[in-house]
Amino acid sequence: MNTTLNHQLQADSDPSLLENFFKAYPPERTEKILWRWLLASVKNDFTGISQEDMQEFSDFFENLHRLEVVLHEQYNERQSQLKKGESA
């Protein structure tokens, strides 16, 4: 996995996190990763998956989770700001 990408995605407060994720995982690449994961999951057989592919799965899901956490935090912050505005 690209070390630069991991470093970029670790800056969770960086507003370009979303942009960096989709640059690293354009739709075609994301689809390929998810289809390989789904196929192996349905078969319940990851023995044919290379170590490199397993690392790619791991990196993808880790980065996706990090993105989800940041977006959720931003959403909660925005909701809190809206509620404060309504009560003022």
N, C-alpha and C positions, 0 to 999 in steps of 0.2 A: 504494500500500500504506500502511497505517496506520503512521505514524512512531512512535507510542507503542508499538505492538506490537513493532516492530523493536527499540526501546530496551529493552523488557521482556525480549525473548528474548536480547538480548546479555548479560544478567546470567546467564551460564552457571552460576554457582554458586548461583543463587537456587533454593530448593526448589520454588517455584511455577512453574518453567519448563514442566513438563508441563501443569499446569492452564492456564497462559497460552496454550500452543499450542492446546489443545483448545477454549478459549474463542474464540480467533481463527479456528480452523478446525473448526467443528462438522462432524459427519458429512456433512450435506447439501452443505456448501460444499466439503469435501474431495473428495467423490464427483464433484462438478461439475468441479473443477479436474483431477482425474485422468482423467475421461472425455474432457475436451477435449484434454488432453495425449496420451492414448492414441490418439485419433482422428487427431490431427495426425501423430503418430509413425508410425502404421500407413500412412497415406497418404504419409508422408515429404514433407509439404507444410505448412510453417508460414506460407506467404504470406498466408493468409486470417486469421491471428491478429493482432489489434491489438497495438500497442505496450503498451497497458495490460494486456492479457491476458498478454503475454510477461513483463511486470514481475511480474504476479501469480504466474506459474509460477516465476520466478526466486526470488521472496521465499518462496514455499511450500517449494520444495526446499531452499533455504538454511536456513530455519528447521527443517525436518524433519531435515536433516543435523546441525545444531547440537544438536537434541534427541537424536538418535541418539548423538552423541559423548558428551554428558553422561551419558546413561543407561549407555552402555558403560563409561565411567570409574567410575560409581557401582557397577556390577556388579563390575568388577575389584577395586575397593576392598573391597567386601563379601566377595568370594571370598578376598582376601588376609587379611582379618580372621578369616574362618572357618578358614583354614589355620593361622593363628597360634594360634587357640583350640585346634585339634586337636593341635598340637605341644607345647602347654603342659602 
